[in-house]
Amino acid sequence: MGVFLPLLPTTPFLLLAAACFVRSSPRLHARLLAHPRLGPFLEQWRRERSVPLAAKRRAYVLVILCFALSITLAKGLAVRLALGVLGLVLLVFLACLRTESGSKGT
């Protein structure tokens, strides 16, 4: 979803897709690994359990922009609070991912 929707970060969805495909569909997992743009990112994750610094920075910016816009447009305090908590959880998740600064981002 993150590849096609400009405000959603690709990183969590890509890692989730690879994790799901590794057991359910080796053929689709192999296609993801062979992808010229996404494959190196996944290979780095598999080998080093790290995310390129550029990808992590882009993810931070997109999460903040997306959730700020959503909170601004949302109606109701409960919805705004839920979006704020969800955004913070996603930012904490991204912060917990190990970063490899020497690699190119996707």
Secondary structure, DSSP 8 states (H G I E B T S, - for coil): -TTTSTTS-HHHHHHHHHHHHHHH-HHHHHHHHH-TTTHHHHHHHHHHSEEEHHHHHHHHHHHHHHHHHHHHH--SHHHHHHHHHHHHHHHHHHHHSEEETTS---
